[in-house]
């Protein structure tokens, strides 16, 4: 059950375009301060912090404080788990579509 709850958090976090943009920047640029991460976003710092809370609860972001600066970095492990879950269903659909194609080919005169 814990694994399913973690997947729910990951997929829930990924539904928002702002959070996906934040993750993309972290993937591209590595660790960023919260201020640097928030700079291009058209929202207040408290709103950015709420998005970071969701990402952190999903395990997708880690925060590290050095002096007065809080830096964020991407944690890719939970996305790997989500990809594994998606790949399982991708195989299911590929097999189903292969069977459908075989049936249709057999019926073609």
Secondary structure by P-SEA (a helix, b strand, c coil): caaaaaaaaaaaaaccaaaaaaaaaaaaccccccccccccccccaaaaaaaaaaaaaaccbbbbbcccbbbbbbbaaaaaaaaaaaaaaaaaaaaaaaaaaaaaaaacc
